[in-house]
Structure formats: C-alpha cells, structure tokens
C-alpha cells in the first residue's frame, strides 16, 4: 500500500505503508540510534511525534516483551528506509510489522531518510502527516497547517500513570540463554532508601536502575502535589523524563518549587527542565532536538567526556541560570546545558538519559550519586 509523508513546509515523500493504515500527524524528528527501535517506540517522551530512524535497516531482530519501556507505543508514527523482511534473534517473539499493526501505529518505509534527516537539520523539526488514505498533497498540507505544535501543550497528561503504584523489578540480564531479573543488592540492616518518582512519562529502565541501587520506589502521577509527596516521608524524589514543552506543565513546576530544599532531588530530561524552571531558569525549543544514543557530553568537574543517550526537543537557557546554580555538564556538539547541580539544596539534574535503553551506559554512576546524596542528607 502506498503511503505519503507531507511536511508543514511542503516537502513531500512517497513510500510504502507498514504497520497500521490510516492517517496520523505529529512533529517529525530523527533518531540516530543504530538499534533499540523497540525501546524508542515505547518511550513516552515521543508522544506527539513522528520518528525517523537514520539507520537504514530496521526490524531485523524483531520485538520481545522485555524491551518495552512502557506498556505501549506513544509516538504518532514511524518512518524508516527499509523494513527487514525477516526477524532473526533468539529473544524475538514477533515481527516489528505485526507489533505496529496490533498497536495501531502507522509506518512508512522506502523513502530517502537521509534526505529527510538533512531537511530537518536545515529547516528544523516541524509538523507532518503520514497518510495511506490519500495522496492529495494540497489537502494533506492543509491538515498539517491546522495541527497544533508542541510548544505550550501538556502532553504529560497523556502518558502519566492514573494512580500511584510501587515498582519492585530490578535490572535484568541474559543468563543461560534466558532473560532473568537480578536480585537487588543486600543492604546493611535491610534498610532501603525510599524514593518517590514523579511519572511525567517515565521509562521502565529508570525504575529498574533505582531499584537496583537499593531503593524502594513508589511512582506517582504528574499532578501529585508536593504536600502529598512530603506526607510519604521519602528519602528522595525523582523527576522523570517525558514529552513536550516543560512550560506546558506548570503544575509540575509549582510542586517542585515546594520540594526544593525539603528533600534531595534527582531529575532527568523533562524533569531536568522542570527543576530548572522551578529554580528561576528559562527553557527554549531546539531547532531539531537531540534524539539518539551518541551525544557527547563533558562533565565539567572531571573534564571527562561521556557518550549519552538523549531524547528531547527543548533545552535550558544557560544565560538564564540563577546565581548559585552550578552548570555541571555541556553538550560538545552545540554547547547546550546538559546538567546542573545545587549541592546546598541536594539537587542533581541532567538533560540526558543515564539509564540508556537504548544507548551507552557511561553515565550509569549518577544513580549511585543520587543514593549517596540521600544518605548524606
């Protein structure tokens, strides 16, 4: 079946449909990861977006239940160069094509993804539509022009949990040809640190990392008030990743303002932007964002470079950072802010994803830093 991709600026691509059929709209962005498509598909941070994979062959190792980062895909559509005709891996439980069909995700393949990626880099991320129902370009372009962008929208409400829950699963590993869950580490006197994690679109591997670090974890919805969190008497609070514009979730910023100085905070991605706003900083939209597993970040304290996994379209304005706030790391590609600290207030905050999935594990140590920060407090 023919599929058509039309960008808001009129650029058009014709390809073949895979996954579900129909029409879908969202902001088109590109991801530079060579693998990890299943984790990308189920990352809630992609809510409201059409994702282009720059690696040319996708689907070759199939899909499996262990690699979900949430219960279902949250992106609006999937764009690739070529869908593998076979899926070959001992962990595979099905094909990517069937996975997308079953979950009603529209895909388009057979287009020049390199040309599309170059176009996004030059013109910026923008709204687009994928359709298997029509190739009437003017009509599709009119639909795109009336679609809302990401700025100012609250996409967190679409992906956050409906009620609090406890997370009990640690990290998994491959052992004896099977996927097994690691046992959490034994702690002195059996005492676990209690972490309340705000779900702005949280990934499962973040929760696994917290559990594996010796924490008891309760996940709460994004609209949970600071008073409700403090009433739980946590040792620390985690602010998760999530989709869209941090200024679209003012209720989260107000809650964080009341938590600052009361309890240690560890923030990732959207959580990093929210805590920066709560401290008096500002954010802005990047031209095409950072999406992929090969972003170089320099730790300004050690001068060491870490290769990081990232997925965000907004960033903290370095010039807006208030006095007393330490810039902890920067992106070596464009010098954007990648991390901040306030040691006196026990705040650790990074723009990138130390939990990876997919991506490198260079920044894994940050979870242990959060643990030590809670113990010191």
C-alpha positions in Angstrom: 0.0 0.0 0.0 1.3 3.5 -0.9 1.9 5.9 1.9 2.6 9.7 1.7 4.5 11.9 4.1 3.9 15.6 3.9 5.8 18.2 6.0 4.4 21.6 7.0 6.8 23.4 4.7 5.5 21.4 1.7 8.3 18.8 1.4 6.7 15.5 0.3 7.9 11.9 0.3 6.2 8.9 -1.3 6.8 5.4 0.2 5.2 2.1 1.2 2.9 1.5 4.2 3.8 -0.9 7.0 2.2 -1.3 10.4 -1.3 0.1 10.7 -3.0 2.1 7.9 -4.8 5.4 8.1 -3.6 9.0 8.8 -1.5 10.4 11.6 0.1 13.8 12.4 2.9 14.9 14.7 6.2 16.7 14.9 8.8 14.9 12.7 12.2 14.3 14.4 15.1 12.0 13.6 16.8 9.4 15.9 20.5 8.4 15.2 20.5 5.1 17.2 21.6 2.1 15.2 19.5 -0.3 17.3 16.9 -0.1 20.1 13.9 0.6 17.9 11.5 -1.2 20.3 12.7 1.0 23.3 12.3 4.1 21.1 8.8 3.1 20.1 7.6 2.6 23.7 9.4 5.7 25.1 6.6 8.0 26.3 8.8 11.0 25.6 8.0 10.6 21.9 4.3 11.3 22.4 3.1 13.7 19.7 6.0 13.0 17.3 6.7 11.1 14.1 10.1 9.4 14.5 12.6 9.0 11.6 15.3 6.3 12.1 18.6 7.3 10.4 19.9 3.7 10.4 18.7 2.2 7.1 17.5 -1.3 8.1 15.0 -1.6 10.9 13.2 -4.7 12.3 15.9 -7.3 11.7 15.9 -8.6 15.3 12.1 -8.5 15.9 10.4 -7.5 19.2 10.1 -9.0 22.7 8.3 -8.2 25.9 11.4 -7.5 27.9 12.4 -4.4 25.9 9.3 -2.4 26.4 9.9 0.9 28.1 6.2 1.4 28.9 3.0 -0.5 28.2 2.6 0.6 24.6 4.0 2.9 21.8 3.3 6.6 22.4 4.8 8.1 19.2 2.4 9.2 16.4 4.2 7.4 13.5 7.3 5.6 12.5 9.5 6.5 9.4 12.3 4.2 8.1 14.3 3.5 5.0 13.7 -0.3 4.9 11.7 -2.8 7.0 13.7 -6.1 7.3 11.8 -8.9 5.6 13.0 -11.3 8.3 13.5 -11.0 12.1 16.2 -13.3 13.5 17.1 -13.3 17.2 16.7 -15.9 19.9 14.9 -13.3 22.1 12.4 -12.3 19.3 8.7 -13.0 19.9 7.3 -11.4 16.8 7.9 -9.0 13.9 8.0 -5.3 14.1 5.4 -5.0 11.4 2.9 -7.1 13.4 3.8 -5.2 16.6 2.8 -1.9 15.0 -0.3 -3.4 13.4 -1.5 -4.7 16.7 -0.9 -1.4 18.4 -2.3 0.8 15.6 0.9 2.6 14.8 1.3 3.9 11.2 4.6 3.4 9.5 6.1 4.4 6.2 9.2 2.9 4.5 11.0 3.1 1.3 11.7 6.9 1.4 15.1 8.6 1.4 15.5 9.0 5.2 18.9 10.6 4.6 17.3 13.4 2.6 14.6 13.8 5.1 17.1 14.0 8.0 19.1 16.6 6.2 15.9 18.6 5.5 15.0 18.5 9.3 18.5 19.7 10.2 18.3 22.6 7.8 14.7 23.6 8.2 14.1 22.4 11.8 11.6 19.9 13.3 8.1 20.6 12.1 4.6 19.2 11.9 3.9 16.5 9.3 1.3 13.9 8.3 1.5 10.3 7.1 -1.4 9.0 5.1 -2.3 5.7 3.5 -5.7 7.0 2.6 -4.9 10.0 0.3 -2.1 11.3 -1.9 -3.9 14.6 -2.4 -0.9 16.8 -1.4 -2.7 20.2 -1.1 -5.4 18.6 1.1 -2.8 16.9 3.3 -0.8 20.1 3.6 -3.9 21.9 4.7 -4.5 19.4 7.5 -0.9 19.8 8.7 -1.1 23.6 8.7 -4.0 23.4 11.2 -2.3 20.9 13.5 -1.1 22.2 16.9 2.7 22.2 17.6 4.4 21.0 20.7 5.1 24.4 22.3 2.8 25.1 25.3 1.0 21.8 25.0 0.6 19.5 28.0 1.5 16.1 26.6 2.4 14.7 30.1 -1.3 14.2 30.9 -1.5 11.8 28.0 1.3 9.5 29.3 1.4 9.8 33.1 0.0 7.0 35.3 -3.5 7.3 36.6 -2.8 6.2 40.2 0.3 5.6 42.4 2.0 2.3 42.3 5.1 0.5 43.7 7.9 -0.7 41.4 9.6 -3.9 42.5 11.5 -5.1 39.5 15.3 -4.8 39.3 17.5 -4.9 36.3 17.5 -7.9 34.1 20.4 -9.8 32.4 21.0 -12.6 30.0 21.9 -15.8 31.8 21.9 -19.4 30.5 20.1 -18.3 27.3 17.3 -16.7 29.3 16.3 -13.2 30.4 16.4 -13.1 34.3 15.8 -10.4 36.8 18.8 -9.6 39.0 18.4 -9.7 42.8 18.6 -6.2 44.3 21.7 -5.7 46.4 21.7 -6.6 50.1 21.7 -3.5 52.3 23.0 -3.0 55.8 20.2 -3.9 58.3 18.0 -4.4 55.3 17.2 -0.7 55.1 16.1 0.6 51.7 16.0 4.3 50.8 12.5 5.3 49.9 12.2 7.3 46.6 9.0 8.9 45.2 9.2 9.1 41.4 7.1 11.6 39.5 5.8 10.0 36.3 6.0 12.6 33.6 6.4 9.7 31.1 8.8 7.6 33.0 10.8 4.8 31.3 10.9 1.3 33.0 14.7 1.1 32.9 14.9 4.2 35.2 12.8 2.4 37.7 14.9 -0.7 37.3 18.1 1.3 38.0 16.6 2.9 41.1 15.5 -0.5 42.4 18.9 -2.0 41.6 20.6 0.9 43.5 18.9 -0.2 46.7 15.8 2.0 46.7 12.2 1.3 47.4 10.3 3.1 44.7 6.8 4.5 44.6 5.6 6.1 41.3 3.1 8.9 41.5 1.1 10.7 38.8 2.4 14.0 37.4 -0.3 16.1 39.1 0.6 14.9 42.6 1.1 17.8 44.9 4.2 18.5 46.9 2.3 18.1 50.1 1.1 14.6 49.2 4.7 13.6 48.3 6.2 15.0 51.6 3.5 13.3 53.6 5.0 10.0 52.3 8.3 11.0 54.1 10.6 10.0 51.2 14.4 9.9 51.4 14.5 11.4 47.9 12.3 12.5 44.9 13.0 11.6 41.3 11.7 13.7 38.4 11.3 11.7 35.3 11.6 12.2 31.5 8.5 13.0 29.5 7.2 14.5 26.3 6.9 18.1 25.0 7.3 21.6 26.4 8.2 21.9 30.2 6.2 25.2 30.2 3.1 23.2 29.3 3.1 21.5 32.8 3.1 24.5 35.2 1.5 22.3 37.9 4.7 20.2 38.0 6.9 23.2 38.3 4.8 24.5 41.2 5.1 21.2 43.0 8.9 21.1 42.5 9.3 24.6 43.9 7.8 23.4 47.2 10.0 20.3 47.2 13.3 22.2 46.7 15.3 22.2 49.9 12.9 19.8 51.7 14.2 16.6 50.1 17.1 15.5 47.7 16.0 15.7 44.0 17.3 13.8 41.0 15.9 14.9 37.7 16.3 13.5 34.1 15.3 15.1 30.8 11.9 16.8 31.1 12.4 16.6 34.9 15.7 18.5 34.4 13.9 21.3 32.5 11.1 21.4 35.1 13.5 21.8 38.1 15.5 24.4 36.1 12.2 26.4 35.7 11.4 26.0 39.3 14.8 27.4 40.3 14.2 30.5 38.1 15.7 29.5 34.8 14.2 29.5 31.3 13.8 27.0 28.5 13.6 27.2 24.7 12.9 24.9 21.8 15.8 23.5 19.9 15.9 23.6 16.1 15.8 19.8 15.7 16.4 18.4 19.2 18.7 15.7 20.4 17.5 12.2 19.7 19.8 9.2 19.7 22.5 7.3 21.6 25.7 9.1 20.5 25.6 12.5 22.1 29.0 13.6 23.6 28.7 15.3 27.0 31.5 16.8 29.0 31.5 16.6 32.8 32.8 20.0 33.7 34.1 18.8 37.1 36.2 15.9 35.8 36.6 17.1 32.1 35.8 13.6 31.1 33.5 13.0 28.0 30.6 10.6 28.3 28.6 9.3 25.3 25.0 9.6 26.2 21.5 8.6 25.1 19.2 11.6 24.6 15.6 12.4 23.6 14.5 16.0 24.0 13.3 19.0 21.9 13.7 21.7 24.5 16.7 22.9 26.5 17.6 25.1 29.5 18.9 28.5 28.6 22.4 28.8 30.0 22.1 32.6 30.2 19.0 32.4 32.4 20.6 30.2 35.1 20.3 32.0 38.5 23.2 32.7 40.8 24.3 29.7 42.9 23.3 27.2 40.3 26.3 25.2 39.0 26.4 24.1 35.4 27.7 20.5 35.7 28.0 19.4 32.1 27.6 20.6 28.5 26.9 19.1 25.1 30.0 19.1 23.0 28.0 19.3 19.7 26.2 22.6 20.4 27.3 23.6 24.0 23.8 23.3 25.4 23.3 22.8 29.1 23.4 19.0 30.0 23.5 19.1 33.7 23.1 21.3 36.8 23.7 21.0 40.5 22.9 22.8 43.8 24.8 20.9 46.4 23.4 23.0 49.2 19.9 22.1 48.2 20.8 18.4 47.3 19.8 18.8 43.6 21.3 16.6 40.8 19.8 17.2 37.4 20.8 16.1 33.9 19.3 16.6 30.4 20.4 13.2 29.1 19.4 9.6 29.9 21.9 7.8 32.2 19.6 4.7 32.2 20.1 4.4 28.4 17.8 1.7 26.9 18.8 2.2 24.2 22.3 3.6 24.3 25.6 3.6 26.2 25.9 3.2 30.0 28.7 5.8 30.5 26.5 7.8 32.9 25.2 4.9 35.0 27.1 6.2 38.0 24.6 9.0 38.5 22.1 6.7 40.2 24.7 5.8 42.8 25.4 9.6 43.3 21.7 10.1 44.0 21.9 7.3 46.6 24.9 8.9 48.3 23.2 12.3 48.2 20.2 10.8 50.0 22.4 9.1 52.6 24.3 12.3 53.3 21.1 14.2 53.7 
